[in-house]
Structure formats: structure tokens, C-alpha cells
Amino acid sequence: MGVRFGIIADTAEECAEGLALLALLRQLGVEVTVVQRPAQIGTDRWTARVMPRLDSQKRPAH
């Protein structure tokens, strides 16, 4: 199992903003794959998860 980054937010919009911030890791050569799209887990809690992968770990396209 790889390392995952999680986002916990009060609203769906804040959760999406957190995903957008993690997407900025691409500027550092780290690709992120969303492994859990934003989902409501309580009346005022949203969560999402991404898994980072270094560009050097990319598999060649077939």
C-alpha cells in the first residue's frame, strides 16, 4: 500500500479546493491520482484521498 494524502473539509467546495492544492504537486514532478473522490461522511464533513507517484515511477503507455 502506498502513501496517501487525505483531505477533510466542512463543505464539498472546500474538499475540491484541497484536491486542487494537492494537484499542484505536479509542479514538483509528483503526479497524484485521486483514489477517493469527495464524499460526505457526516452532516458537515467531507473527505477525499489522493495517492502521489513520482514521475520516475510512471509506466510506459502501451
PDB file of N, CA, C, O and CB in Angstrom:
ATOM      1  N   MET A   1       0.847  -1.179   0.000  1.00  0.00           N
ATOM      2  CA  MET A   1       0.000   0.000   0.000  1.00  0.00           C
ATOM      3  C   MET A   1       0.887   1.235   0.000  1.00  0.00           C
ATOM      4  O   MET A   1       1.854   1.331   0.756  1.00  0.00           O
ATOM      5  CB  MET A   1      -0.961   0.002   1.219  1.00  0.00           C
ATOM      6  N   GLY A   2       0.535   2.174  -0.866  1.00  0.00           N
ATOM      7  CA  GLY A   2       1.315   3.388  -0.980  1.00  0.00           C
ATOM      8  C   GLY A   2       0.902   4.455   0.002  1.00  0.00           C
ATOM      9  O   GLY A   2      -0.066   4.298   0.747  1.00  0.00           O
ATOM     10  N   VAL A   3       1.646   5.538  -0.004  1.00  0.00           N
ATOM     11  CA  VAL A   3       1.319   6.699   0.817  1.00  0.00           C
ATOM     12  C   VAL A   3       0.106   7.379   0.209  1.00  0.00           C
ATOM     13  O   VAL A   3      -0.009   7.474  -1.013  1.00  0.00           O
ATOM     14  CB  VAL A   3       2.526   7.687   0.921  1.00  0.00           C
ATOM     15  N   ARG A   4      -0.794   7.851   1.049  1.00  0.00           N
ATOM     16  CA  ARG A   4      -1.968   8.588   0.584  1.00  0.00           C
ATOM     17  C   ARG A   4      -2.090   9.882   1.368  1.00  0.00           C
ATOM     18  O   ARG A   4      -1.763   9.947   2.553  1.00  0.00           O
ATOM     19  CB  ARG A   4      -3.258   7.738   0.728  1.00  0.00           C
ATOM     20  N   PHE A   5      -2.566  10.905   0.683  1.00  0.00           N
ATOM     21  CA  PHE A   5      -2.873  12.168   1.333  1.00  0.00           C
ATOM     22  C   PHE A   5      -4.379  12.286   1.432  1.00  0.00           C
ATOM     23  O   PHE A   5      -5.091  12.005   0.468  1.00  0.00           O
ATOM     24  CB  PHE A   5      -2.262  13.375   0.561  1.00  0.00           C
ATOM     25  N   GLY A   6      -4.865  12.693   2.576  1.00  0.00           N
ATOM     26  CA  GLY A   6      -6.297  12.841   2.770  1.00  0.00           C
ATOM     27  C   GLY A   6      -6.681  14.287   2.998  1.00  0.00           C
ATOM     28  O   GLY A   6      -5.894  15.090   3.498  1.00  0.00           O
ATOM     29  N   ILE A   7      -7.897  14.595   2.623  1.00  0.00           N
ATOM     30  CA  ILE A   7      -8.467  15.919   2.812  1.00  0.00           C
ATOM     31  C   ILE A   7      -9.737  15.743   3.623  1.00  0.00           C
ATOM     32  O   ILE A   7     -10.571  14.894   3.310  1.00  0.00           O
ATOM     33  CB  ILE A   7      -8.750  16.637   1.442  1.00  0.00           C
ATOM     34  N   ILE A   8      -9.877  16.533   4.646  1.00  0.00           N
ATOM     35  CA  ILE A   8     -11.119  16.570   5.418  1.00  0.00           C
ATOM     36  C   ILE A   8     -11.556  18.027   5.430  1.00  0.00           C
ATOM     37  O   ILE A   8     -10.794  18.915   5.812  1.00  0.00           O
ATOM     38  CB  ILE A   8     -10.932  15.991   6.896  1.00  0.00           C
ATOM     39  N   ALA A   9     -12.790  18.258   5.006  1.00  0.00           N
ATOM     40  CA  ALA A   9     -13.281  19.628   4.880  1.00  0.00           C
ATOM     41  C   ALA A   9     -14.716  19.724   5.375  1.00  0.00           C
ATOM     42  O   ALA A   9     -15.397  18.716   5.565  1.00  0.00           O
ATOM     43  CB  ALA A   9     -13.186  20.107   3.422  1.00  0.00           C
ATOM     44  N   ASP A  10     -15.160  20.960   5.580  1.00  0.00           N
ATOM     45  CA  ASP A  10     -16.528  21.203   6.045  1.00  0.00           C
ATOM     46  C   ASP A  10     -17.553  21.199   4.922  1.00  0.00           C
ATOM     47  O   ASP A  10     -18.737  20.959   5.161  1.00  0.00           O
ATOM     48  CB  ASP A  10     -16.592  22.517   6.769  1.00  0.00           C
ATOM     49  N   THR A  11     -17.103  21.467   3.683  1.00  0.00           N
ATOM     50  CA  THR A  11     -18.029  21.523   2.548  1.00  0.00           C
ATOM     51  C   THR A  11     -17.416  20.796   1.353  1.00  0.00           C
ATOM     52  O   THR A  11     -16.212  20.544   1.319  1.00  0.00           O
ATOM     53  CB  THR A  11     -18.367  22.999   2.176  1.00  0.00           C
ATOM     54  N   ALA A  12     -18.250  20.466   0.386  1.00  0.00           N
ATOM     55  CA  ALA A  12     -17.768  19.828  -0.842  1.00  0.00           C
ATOM     56  C   ALA A  12     -16.817  20.763  -1.589  1.00  0.00           C
ATOM     57  O   ALA A  12     -15.830  20.315  -2.173  1.00  0.00           O
ATOM     58  CB  ALA A  12     -18.957  19.432  -1.752  1.00  0.00           C
ATOM     59  N   GLU A  13     -17.115  22.055  -1.569  1.00  0.00           N
ATOM     60  CA  GLU A  13     -16.275  23.036  -2.265  1.00  0.00           C
ATOM     61  C   GLU A  13     -14.879  23.092  -1.640  1.00  0.00           C
ATOM     62  O   GLU A  13     -13.881  23.142  -2.358  1.00  0.00           O
ATOM     63  CB  GLU A  13     -16.933  24.435  -2.228  1.00  0.00           C
ATOM     64  N   GLU A  14     -14.806  23.085  -0.319  1.00  0.00           N
ATOM     65  CA  GLU A  14     -13.509  23.109   0.352  1.00  0.00           C
ATOM     66  C   GLU A  14     -12.733  21.825   0.073  1.00  0.00           C
ATOM     67  O   GLU A  14     -11.509  21.852  -0.057  1.00  0.00           O
ATOM     68  CB  GLU A  14     -13.690  23.303   1.865  1.00  0.00           C
ATOM     69  N   CYS A  15     -13.430  20.721  -0.017  1.00  0.00           N
ATOM     70  CA  CYS A  15     -12.793  19.451  -0.336  1.00  0.00           C
ATOM     71  C   CYS A  15     -12.190  19.510  -1.745  1.00  0.00           C
ATOM     72  O   CYS A  15     -11.062  19.066  -1.960  1.00  0.00           O
ATOM     73  CB  CYS A  15     -13.811  18.286  -0.223  1.00  0.00           C
ATOM     74  N   ALA A  16     -12.934  20.053  -2.686  1.00  0.00           N
ATOM     75  CA  ALA A  16     -12.440  20.205  -4.056  1.00  0.00           C
ATOM     76  C   ALA A  16     -11.238  21.154  -4.098  1.00  0.00           C
ATOM     77  O   ALA A  16     -10.301  20.925  -4.862  1.00  0.00           O
ATOM     78  CB  ALA A  16     -13.561  20.725  -4.978  1.00  0.00           C
ATOM     79  N   GLU A  17     -11.255  22.204  -3.295  1.00  0.00           N
ATOM     80  CA  GLU A  17     -10.114  23.127  -3.224  1.00  0.00           C
ATOM     81  C   GLU A  17      -8.878  22.399  -2.702  1.00  0.00           C
ATOM     82  O   GLU A  17      -7.769  22.628  -3.185  1.00  0.00           O
ATOM     83  CB  GLU A  17     -10.445  24.340  -2.317  1.00  0.00           C
ATOM     84  N   GLY A  18      -9.066  21.536  -1.732  1.00  0.00           N
ATOM     85  CA  GLY A  18      -7.952  20.747  -1.202  1.00  0.00           C
ATOM     86  C   GLY A  18      -7.364  19.837  -2.267  1.00  0.00           C
ATOM     87  O   GLY A  18      -6.144  19.703  -2.360  1.00  0.00           O
ATOM     88  N   LEU A  19      -8.217  19.207  -3.075  1.00  0.00           N
ATOM     89  CA  LEU A  19      -7.729  18.377  -4.172  1.00  0.00           C
ATOM     90  C   LEU A  19      -6.940  19.218  -5.173  1.00  0.00           C
ATOM     91  O   LEU A  19      -5.906  18.783  -5.679  1.00  0.00           O
ATOM     92  CB  LEU A  19      -8.902  17.670  -4.875  1.00  0.00           C
ATOM     93  N   ALA A  20      -7.429  20.415  -5.453  1.00  0.00           N
ATOM     94  CA  ALA A  20      -6.732  21.304  -6.388  1.00  0.00           C
ATOM     95  C   ALA A  20      -5.350  21.684  -5.851  1.00  0.00           C
ATOM     96  O   ALA A  20      -4.388  21.764  -6.615  1.00  0.00           O
ATOM     97  CB  ALA A  20      -7.569  22.575  -6.650  1.00  0.00           C
ATOM     98  N   LEU A  21      -5.251  21.915  -4.562  1.00  0.00           N
ATOM     99  CA  LEU A  21      -3.942  22.230  -3.967  1.00  0.00           C
ATOM    100  C   LEU A  21      -2.983  21.054  -4.095  1.00  0.00           C
ATOM    101  O   LEU A  21      -1.810  21.243  -4.417  1.00  0.00           O
ATOM    102  CB  LEU A  21      -4.102  22.614  -2.486  1.00  0.00           C
ATOM    103  N   LEU A  22      -3.470  19.849  -3.848  1.00  0.00           N
ATOM    104  CA  LEU A  22      -2.605  18.681  -3.978  1.00  0.00           C
ATOM    105  C   LEU A  22      -2.189  18.455  -5.428  1.00  0.00           C
ATOM    106  O   LEU A  22      -1.115  17.913  -5.688  1.00  0.00           O
ATOM    107  CB  LEU A  22      -3.308  17.440  -3.436  1.00  0.00           C
ATOM    108  N   ALA A  23      -3.027  18.864  -6.366  1.00  0.00           N
ATOM    109  CA  ALA A  23      -2.670  18.740  -7.779  1.00  0.00           C
ATOM    110  C   ALA A  23      -1.460  19.610  -8.126  1.00  0.00           C
ATOM    111  O   ALA A  23      -0.774  19.343  -9.113  1.00  0.00           O
ATOM    112  CB  ALA A  23      -3.862  19.122  -8.662  1.00  0.00           C
ATOM    113  N   LEU A  24      -1.191  20.638  -7.333  1.00  0.00           N
ATOM    114  CA  LEU A  24      -0.022  21.496  -7.559  1.00  0.00           C
ATOM    115  C   LEU A  24       1.288  20.736  -7.360  1.00  0.00           C
ATOM    116  O   LEU A  24       2.347  21.218  -7.762  1.00  0.00           O
ATOM    117  CB  LEU A  24      -0.065  22.703  -6.622  1.00  0.00           C
ATOM    118  N   LEU A  25       1.228  19.566  -6.752  1.00  0.00           N
ATOM    119  CA  LEU A  25       2.434  18.741  -6.594  1.00  0.00           C
ATOM    120  C   LEU A  25       3.029  18.368  -7.952  1.00  0.00           C
ATOM    121  O   LEU A  25       4.208  18.027  -8.042  1.00  0.00           O
ATOM    122  CB  LEU A  25       2.111  17.465  -5.793  1.00  0.00           C
ATOM    123  N   ARG A  26       2.219  18.431  -9.000  1.00  0.00           N
ATOM    124  CA  ARG A  26       2.722  18.129 -10.348  1.00  0.00           C
ATOM    125  C   ARG A  26       3.862  19.065 -10.728  1.00  0.00           C
ATOM    126  O   ARG A  26       4.761  18.686 -11.479  1.00  0.00           O
ATOM    127  CB  ARG A  26       1.588  18.235 -11.382  1.00  0.00           C
ATOM    128  N   GLN A  27       3.821  20.284 -10.210  1.00  0.00           N
ATOM    129  CA  GLN A  27       4.886  21.245 -10.499  1.00  0.00           C
ATOM    130  C   GLN A  27       6.218  20.792  -9.918  1.00  0.00           C
ATOM    131  O   GLN A  27       7.277  21.254 -10.343  1.00  0.00           O
ATOM    132  CB  GLN A  27       4.521  22.621  -9.950  1.00  0.00           C
ATOM    133  N   LEU A  28       6.162  19.890  -8.947  1.00  0.00           N
ATOM    134  CA  LEU A  28       7.378  19.351  -8.332  1.00  0.00           C
ATOM    135  C   LEU A  28       7.716  17.970  -8.869  1.00  0.00           C
ATOM    136  O   LEU A  28       8.592  17.293  -8.332  1.00  0.00           O
ATOM    137  CB  LEU A  28       7.222  19.290  -6.819  1.00  0.00           C
ATOM    138  N   GLY A  29       7.032  17.547  -9.922  1.00  0.00           N
ATOM    139  CA  GLY A  29       7.309  16.251 -10.518  1.00  0.00           C
ATOM    140  C   GLY A  29       6.596  15.090  -9.853  1.00  0.00           C
ATOM    141  O   GLY A  29       6.972  13.933 -10.039  1.00  0.00           O
ATOM    142  N   VAL A  30       5.561  15.399  -9.072  1.00  0.00           N
ATOM    143  CA  VAL A  30       4.809  14.345  -8.385  1.00  0.00           C
ATOM    144  C   VAL A  30       3.391  14.309  -8.952  1.00  0.00           C
ATOM    145  O   VAL A  30       2.621  15.256  -8.788  1.00  0.00           O
ATOM    146  CB  VAL A  30       4.787  14.581  -6.833  1.00  0.00           C
ATOM    147  N   GLU A  31       3.062  13.219  -9.613  1.00  0.00           N
ATOM    148  CA  GLU A  31       1.702  13.041 -10.106  1.00  0.00           C
ATOM    149  C   GLU A  31       0.821  12.569  -8.953  1.00  0.00           C
ATOM    150  O   GLU A  31       1.287  11.843  -8.074  1.00  0.00           O
ATOM    151  CB  GLU A  31       1.660  12.028 -11.294  1.00  0.00           C
ATOM    152  N   VAL A  32      -0.424  12.969  -8.951  1.00  0.00           N
ATOM    153  CA  VAL A  32      -1.356  12.492  -7.932  1.00  0.00           C
ATOM    154  C   VAL A  32      -2.549  11.843  -8.618  1.00  0.00           C
ATOM    155  O   VAL A  32      -3.060  12.342  -9.621  1.00  0.00           O
ATOM    156  CB  VAL A  32      -1.817  13.654  -7.003  1.00  0.00           C
ATOM    157  N   THR A  33      -2.974  10.738  -8.064  1.00  0.00           N
ATOM    158  CA  THR A  33      -4.133  10.013  -8.560  1.00  0.00           C
ATOM    159  C   THR A  33      -5.206  10.063  -7.486  1.00  0.00           C
ATOM    160  O   THR A  33      -4.956   9.697  -6.338  1.00  0.00           O
ATOM    161  CB  THR A  33      -3.772   8.540  -8.934  1.00  0.00           C
ATOM    162  N   VAL A  34      -6.386  10.509  -7.848  1.00  0.00           N
ATOM    163  CA  VAL A  34      -7.493  10.535  -6.888  1.00  0.00           C
ATOM    164  C   VAL A  34      -7.941   9.097  -6.662  1.00  0.00           C
ATOM    165  O   VAL A  34      -8.358   8.418  -7.600  1.00  0.00           O
ATOM    166  CB  VAL A  34      -8.688  11.432  -7.398  1.00  0.00           C
ATOM    167  N   VAL A  35      -7.855   8.634  -5.421  1.00  0.00           N
ATOM    168  CA  VAL A  35      -8.287   7.270  -5.096  1.00  0.00           C
ATOM    169  C   VAL A  35      -9.624   7.264  -4.375  1.00  0.00           C
ATOM    170  O   VAL A  35     -10.266   6.220  -4.254  1.00  0.00           O
ATOM    171  CB  VAL A  35      -7.236   6.570  -4.239  1.00  0.00           C
ATOM    172  N   GLN A  36     -10.043   8.422  -3.898  1.00  0.00           N
ATOM    173  CA  GLN A  36     -11.381   8.560  -3.317  1.00  0.00           C
ATOM    174  C   GLN A  36     -11.874   9.958  -3.650  1.00  0.00           C
ATOM    175  O   GLN A  36     -11.325  10.950  -3.169  1.00  0.00           O
ATOM    176  CB  GLN A  36     -11.374   8.308  -1.757  1.00  0.00           C
ATOM    177  N   ARG A  37     -12.900  10.032  -4.463  1.00  0.00           N
ATOM    178  CA  ARG A  37     -13.493  11.326  -4.817  1.00  0.00           C
ATOM    179  C   ARG A  37     -14.169  11.919  -3.582  1.00  0.00           C
ATOM    180  O   ARG A  37     -14.481  11.188  -2.642  1.00  0.00           O
ATOM    181  CB  ARG A  37     -14.517  11.174  -5.990  1.00  0.00           C
ATOM    182  N   PRO A  38     -14.399  13.235  -3.572  1.00  0.00           N
ATOM    183  CA  PRO A  38     -15.063  13.836  -2.416  1.00  0.00           C
ATOM    184  C   PRO A  38     -16.364  13.108  -2.069  1.00  0.00           C
ATOM    185  O   PRO A  38     -17.214  12.859  -2.924  1.00  0.00           O
ATOM    186  CB  PRO A  38     -15.348  15.313  -2.685  1.00  0.00           C
ATOM    187  N   ALA A  39     -16.481  12.783  -0.795  1.00  0.00           N
ATOM    188  CA  ALA A  39     -17.668  12.077  -0.302  1.00  0.00           C
ATOM    189  C   ALA A  39     -18.051  12.652   1.049  1.00  0.00           C
ATOM    190  O   ALA A  39     -17.189  12.971   1.867  1.00  0.00           O
ATOM    191  CB  ALA A  39     -17.414  10.540  -0.198  1.00  0.00           C
ATOM    192  N   GLN A  40     -19.337  12.780   1.275  1.00  0.00           N
ATOM    193  CA  GLN A  40     -19.829  13.301   2.548  1.00  0.00           C
ATOM    194  C   GLN A  40     -19.806  12.167   3.568  1.00  0.00           C
ATOM    195  O   GLN A  40     -20.343  11.088   3.320  1.00  0.00           O
ATOM    196  CB  GLN A  40     -21.272  13.900   2.402  1.00  0.00           C
ATOM    197  N   ILE A  41     -19.175  12.423   4.723  1.00  0.00           N
ATOM    198  CA  ILE A  41     -19.064  11.393   5.754  1.00  0.00           C
ATOM    199  C   ILE A  41     -19.799  11.790   7.033  1.00  0.00           C
ATOM    200  O   ILE A  41     -19.787  11.041   8.010  1.00  0.00           O
ATOM    201  CB  ILE A  41     -17.597  11.116   6.063  1.00  0.00           C
ATOM    202  N   GLY A  42     -20.416  12.923   7.035  1.00  0.00           N
ATOM    203  CA  GLY A  42     -21.188  13.421   8.176  1.00  0.00           C
ATOM    204  C   GLY A  42     -21.968  14.638   7.727  1.00  0.00           C
ATOM    205  O   GLY A  42     -21.880  15.056   6.573  1.00  0.00           O
ATOM    206  N   THR A  43     -22.718  15.194   8.632  1.00  0.00           N
ATOM    207  CA  THR A  43     -23.539  16.344   8.246  1.00  0.00           C
ATOM    208  C   THR A  43     -22.709  17.538   7.801  1.00  0.00           C
ATOM    209  O   THR A  43     -23.152  18.326   6.966  1.00  0.00           O
ATOM    210  CB  THR A  43     -24.424  16.751   9.396  1.00  0.00           C
ATOM    211  N   ASP A  44     -21.509  17.676   8.351  1.00  0.00           N
ATOM    212  CA  ASP A  44     -20.656  18.799   7.957  1.00  0.00           C
ATOM    213  C   ASP A  44     -19.211  18.360   7.750  1.00  0.00           C
ATOM    214  O   ASP A  44     -18.282  19.103   8.067  1.00  0.00           O
ATOM    215  CB  ASP A  44     -20.717  19.902   9.007  1.00  0.00           C
ATOM    216  N   ARG A  45     -19.021  17.153   7.217  1.00  0.00           N
ATOM    217  CA  ARG A  45     -17.670  16.651   6.946  1.00  0.00           C
ATOM    218  C   ARG A  45     -17.613  15.984   5.588  1.00  0.00           C
ATOM    219  O   ARG A  45     -18.466  15.170   5.236  1.00  0.00           O
ATOM    220  CB  ARG A  45     -17.226  15.667   8.035  1.00  0.00           C
ATOM    221  N   TRP A  46     -16.584  16.349   4.831  1.00  0.00           N
ATOM    222  CA  TRP A  46     -16.328  15.768   3.525  1.00  0.00           C
ATOM    223  C   TRP A  46     -14.898  15.256   3.521  1.00  0.00           C
ATOM    224  O   TRP A  46     -14.036  15.819   4.196  1.00  0.00           O
ATOM    225  CB  TRP A  46     -16.567  16.801   2.377  1.00  0.00           C
ATOM    226  N   THR A  47     -14.640  14.202   2.771  1.00  0.00           N
ATOM    227  CA  THR A  47     -13.297  13.646   2.697  1.00  0.00           C
ATOM    228  C   THR A  47     -12.968  13.255   1.265  1.00  0.00           C
ATOM    229  O   THR A  47     -13.858  12.965   0.465  1.00  0.00           O
ATOM    230  CB  THR A  47     -13.159  12.435   3.630  1.00  0.00           C
ATOM    231  N   ALA A  48     -11.682  13.252   0.956  1.00  0.00           N
ATOM    232  CA  ALA A  48     -11.170  12.787  -0.339  1.00  0.00           C
ATOM    233  C   ALA A  48      -9.742  12.311  -0.094  1.00  0.00           C
ATOM    234  O   ALA A  48      -9.105  12.706   0.882  1.00  0.00           O
ATOM    235  CB  ALA A  48     -11.225  13.930  -1.451  1.00  0.00           C
ATOM    236  N   ARG A  49      -9.249  11.461  -0.988  1.00  0.00           N
ATOM    237  CA  ARG A  49      -7.877  10.955  -0.848  1.00  0.00           C
ATOM    238  C   ARG A  49      -7.197  10.910  -2.204  1.00  0.00           C
ATOM    239  O   ARG A  49      -7.830  10.654  -3.228  1.00  0.00           O
ATOM    240  CB  ARG A  49      -7.868   9.551  -0.200  1.00  0.00           C
ATOM    241  N   VAL A  50      -5.893  11.165  -2.189  1.00  0.00           N
ATOM    242  CA  VAL A  50      -5.070  11.025  -3.393  1.00  0.00           C
ATOM    243  C   VAL A  50      -3.831  10.215  -3.043  1.00  0.00           C
ATOM    244  O   VAL A  50      -3.394  10.176  -1.892  1.00  0.00           O
ATOM    245  CB  VAL A  50      -4.676  12.421  -3.979  1.00  0.00           C
ATOM    246  N   MET A  51      -3.274   9.568  -4.067  1.00  0.00           N
ATOM    247  CA  MET A  51      -2.032   8.829  -3.898  1.00  0.00           C
ATOM    248  C   MET A  51      -0.979   9.471  -4.794  1.00  0.00           C
ATOM    249  O   MET A  51      -1.195   9.595  -5.999  1.00  0.00           O
ATOM    250  CB  MET A  51      -2.218   7.311  -4.235  1.00  0.00           C
ATOM    251  N   PRO A  52       0.162   9.882  -4.228  1.00  0.00           N
ATOM    252  CA  PRO A  52       1.207  10.504  -5.041  1.00  0.00           C
ATOM    253  C   PRO A  52       2.045   9.444  -5.752  1.00  0.00           C
ATOM    254  O   PRO A  52       2.164   8.309  -5.292  1.00  0.00           O
ATOM    255  CB  PRO A  52       2.108  11.395  -4.169  1.00  0.00           C
ATOM    256  N   ARG A  53       2.624   9.845  -6.889  1.00  0.00           N
ATOM    257  CA  ARG A  53       3.537   8.979  -7.617  1.00  0.00           C
ATOM    258  C   ARG A  53       4.561   9.873  -8.303  1.00  0.00           C
ATOM    259  O   ARG A  53       4.189  10.803  -9.018  1.00  0.00           O
ATOM    260  CB  ARG A  53       2.777   8.075  -8.653  1.00  0.00           C
ATOM    261  N   LEU A  54       5.834   9.606  -8.096  1.00  0.00           N
ATOM    262  CA  LEU A  54       6.875  10.386  -8.743  1.00  0.00           C
ATOM    263  C   LEU A  54       6.848  10.126 -10.236  1.00  0.00           C
ATOM    264  O   LEU A  54       6.503   9.025 -10.667  1.00  0.00           O
ATOM    265  CB  LEU A  54       8.259  10.054  -8.158  1.00  0.00           C
ATOM    266  N   ASP A  55       7.208  11.129 -11.036  1.00  0.00           N
ATOM    267  CA  ASP A  55       7.236  10.961 -12.486  1.00  0.00           C
ATOM    268  C   ASP A  55       8.099   9.768 -12.893  1.00  0.00           C
ATOM    269  O   ASP A  55       7.790   9.087 -13.871  1.00  0.00           O
ATOM    270  CB  ASP A  55       7.753  12.233 -13.156  1.00  0.00           C
ATOM    271  N   SER A  56       9.168   9.511 -12.157  1.00  0.00           N
ATOM    272  CA  SER A  56      10.062   8.402 -12.499  1.00  0.00           C
ATOM    273  C   SER A  56       9.397   7.049 -12.299  1.00  0.00           C
ATOM    274  O   SER A  56       9.905   6.036 -12.780  1.00  0.00           O
ATOM    275  CB  SER A  56      11.327   8.476 -11.665  1.00  0.00           C
ATOM    276  N   GLN A  57       8.261   7.016 -11.592  1.00  0.00           N
ATOM    277  CA  GLN A  57       7.551   5.765 -11.358  1.00  0.00           C
ATOM    278  C   GLN A  57       6.469   5.520 -12.397  1.00  0.00           C
ATOM    279  O   GLN A  57       5.753   4.521 -12.321  1.00  0.00           O
ATOM    280  CB  GLN A  57       6.942   5.764  -9.977  1.00  0.00           C
ATOM    281  N   LYS A  58       6.341   6.418 -13.363  1.00  0.00           N
ATOM    282  CA  LYS A  58       5.325   6.257 -14.396  1.00  0.00           C
ATOM    283  C   LYS A  58       5.635   5.027 -15.238  1.00  0.00           C
ATOM    284  O   LYS A  58       6.794   4.723 -15.523  1.00  0.00           O
ATOM    285  CB  LYS A  58       5.242   7.516 -15.285  1.00  0.00           C
ATOM    286  N   ARG A  59       4.608   4.350 -15.618  1.00  0.00           N
ATOM    287  CA  ARG A  59       4.761   3.196 -16.510  1.00  0.00           C
ATOM    288  C   ARG A  59       4.593   3.686 -17.949  1.00  0.00           C
ATOM    289  O   ARG A  59       3.805   4.592 -18.219  1.00  0.00           O
ATOM    290  CB  ARG A  59       3.717   2.058 -16.169  1.00  0.00           C
ATOM    291  N   PRO A  60       5.342   3.077 -18.863  1.00  0.00           N
ATOM    292  CA  PRO A  60       5.196   3.499 -20.261  1.00  0.00           C
ATOM    293  C   PRO A  60       3.807   3.164 -20.790  1.00  0.00           C
ATOM    294  O   PRO A  60       3.219   2.147 -20.422  1.00  0.00           O
ATOM    295  CB  PRO A  60       6.266   2.834 -21.139  1.00  0.00           C
ATOM    296  N   ALA A  61       3.285   4.040 -21.666  1.00  0.00           N
ATOM    297  CA  ALA A  61       1.968   3.798 -22.250  1.00  0.00           C
ATOM    298  C   ALA A  61       2.066   2.682 -23.273  1.00  0.00           C
ATOM    299  O   ALA A  61       3.082   2.548 -23.955  1.00  0.00           O
ATOM    300  CB  ALA A  61       1.402   5.083 -22.900  1.00  0.00           C
ATOM    301  N   HIS A  62       1.032   1.892 -23.380  1.00  0.00           N
ATOM    302  CA  HIS A  62       1.030   0.787 -24.359  1.00  0.00           C
ATOM    303  C   HIS A  62       0.234   1.160 -25.551  1.00  0.00           C
ATOM    304  O   HIS A  62       0.111   0.366 -26.484  1.00  0.00           O
ATOM    305  CB  HIS A  62       0.479  -0.495 -23.757  1.00  0.00           C
TER     306      HIS A  62
END
